[in-house]
Amino acid sequence: MEPAMRSLLSDNGRYVQSFRLFLKNSTEHQCMQEFIETKLPEIISSIENEKPAFDILGVGSGSGEIDLQMISKIQARYPGVLINNHIVEPSAEQILSYKERVAKTTGLSDITFNWYKKTSHEFEEQIHGEKQNKKFDFIHMIQMLYYVKDVPATLKFFRSCLAPHGKLLIILVSGTSGWSTLWKKYGSRLPLNDLCLYITAGDIQDILSSMGAKYKSYDLQSDMDITECFVEGDLNGELLLDFLTETCEFKKNAPPDLKDQILQDLKGPGCSSTKDGRIIFNNNLSVIVVENQ
Ligand SMILES: C[S@@+](CC[C@H](N)C(=O)[O-])C[C@H]1O[C@@H](n2cnc3c(N)ncnc32)[C@H](O)[C@@H]1O
């Protein structure tokens, strides 16, 4: 890794800013919404909850936009059932945004919200420390497994938290996305440290298969407009580049040869296509649904 470069996650304010811009420039949440509308009802219908309450655990939920959409499908499937929604999220800023979202959303009266300002590993330590045997009917980890130190151990722990018939839903970039191309080629020169791993859904499927886990996967097609990254001095373009490379102030801190190569490849067919004069990055995702056997 180049010495002047540091992980974007080391600056939470800039991370959140660039993530919001990424959401604005991509169809990331739209394709998840479509999945929630068309596929999630069937996935949750087989959870067979017979308890008076339905327990959800969101890990790395951000500001909760996708969480609340999934909750509305769970409410529709289990009308009148109390929902306990637990959220593990280390960013105070994201938790605040989630709380603000809950405050202005109607129809949440049968739901309790419990936030844990923790990383997934800290949450795991808390559960072990309390010697709790807490089980969840539905656990989700959406676009967050890049940020854990030990992915197999994390998957093993959260699988062990599933109630009988519970499901674990994971979303990550797909192995055929532009992200995968970028990370395979440049991962070793970017701030790959204990804050960020360049993993894709394909890697998770390999880990799950080696554990003997039963899972099903779904492909989501998604785009991201990165045209601004190629406009000199464009501040949004700089933030998007930070998000793409997971590097804080990439344009300022990356060595010129690396910057030129990455900008070149970002436009190329391994990462993007051109549509109506815009450069469109392949942001395809995969959803993996793990069953509790
Ligand atoms: C890319 S965002 C995804 C947010 C949300 N799930 C979504 O898809 O809109 C990643 C989230 O994971 C959180 N995060 C980072 N490291 C984490 C960790 N070790 N454990 C749990 N969450 C983490 C970040 O604070 C951030 O909110």
The ligand as an SDF file (V2000), in Angstrom:
LIG
                    3D

 27 29  0  0  0  0  0  0  0  0999 V2000
  -21.9440    0.6730    3.0340 C   0  0  0  0  0  0  0  0  0  0  0  0
  -22.7490    1.0650    4.5260 S   0  0  0  0  0  0  0  0  0  0  0  0
  -24.2530    0.1480    4.3480 C   0  0  0  0  0  0  0  0  0  0  0  0
  -25.3820    0.7040    5.1430 C   0  0  0  0  0  0  0  0  0  0  0  0
  -26.7400    0.0070    4.9130 C   0  0  0  0  0  0  0  0  0  0  0  0
  -26.7070   -1.3880    5.2740 N   0  0  0  0  0  0  0  0  0  0  0  0
  -27.1760    0.1910    3.4700 C   0  0  0  0  0  0  0  0  0  0  0  0
  -27.0000   -0.7370    2.6730 O   0  0  0  0  0  0  0  0  0  0  0  0
  -27.6660    1.2710    3.1460 O   0  0  0  0  0  0  0  0  0  0  0  0
  -21.8480    0.0890    5.7010 C   0  0  0  0  0  0  0  0  0  0  0  0
  -22.3100    0.2560    7.1340 C   0  0  0  0  0  0  0  0  0  0  0  0
  -21.5860   -0.6680    7.9560 O   0  0  0  0  0  0  0  0  0  0  0  0
  -21.1850   -0.0100    9.1420 C   0  0  0  0  0  0  0  0  0  0  0  0
  -20.0090   -0.7260    9.6580 N   0  0  0  0  0  0  0  0  0  0  0  0
  -18.7090   -0.4950    9.3920 C   0  0  0  0  0  0  0  0  0  0  0  0
  -17.9260   -1.3530   10.0620 N   0  0  0  0  0  0  0  0  0  0  0  0
  -18.7590   -2.1760   10.7550 C   0  0  0  0  0  0  0  0  0  0  0  0
  -18.5580   -3.2790   11.6470 C   0  0  0  0  0  0  0  0  0  0  0  0
  -17.3410   -3.7270   11.9200 N   0  0  0  0  0  0  0  0  0  0  0  0
  -19.6410   -3.8760   12.2010 N   0  0  0  0  0  0  0  0  0  0  0  0
  -20.8920   -3.4290   11.9150 C   0  0  0  0  0  0  0  0  0  0  0  0
  -21.1390   -2.3840   11.0600 N   0  0  0  0  0  0  0  0  0  0  0  0
  -20.0910   -1.7690   10.4930 C   0  0  0  0  0  0  0  0  0  0  0  0
  -20.9010    1.4130    8.6900 C   0  0  0  0  0  0  0  0  0  0  0  0
  -20.9370    2.3340    9.7820 O   0  0  0  0  0  0  0  0  0  0  0  0
  -22.0160    1.6510    7.6860 C   0  0  0  0  0  0  0  0  0  0  0  0
  -23.1800    2.1650    8.2930 O   0  0  0  0  0  0  0  0  0  0  0  0
  1  2  1  0
  2  3  1  0
  2 10  1  0
  3  4  1  0
  4  5  1  0
  5  6  1  0
  5  7  1  0
  7  8  2  0
  7  9  1  0
 10 11  1  0
 11 12  1  0
 11 26  1  0
 12 13  1  0
 13 14  1  0
 13 24  1  0
 14 15  1  0
 14 23  1  0
 15 16  2  0
 16 17  1  0
 17 18  1  0
 17 23  2  0
 18 19  1  0
 18 20  2  0
 20 21  1  0
 21 22  2  0
 22 23  1  0
 24 25  1  0
 24 26  1  0
 26 27  1  0
M  CHG  2   2   1   9  -1
M  END
$$$$
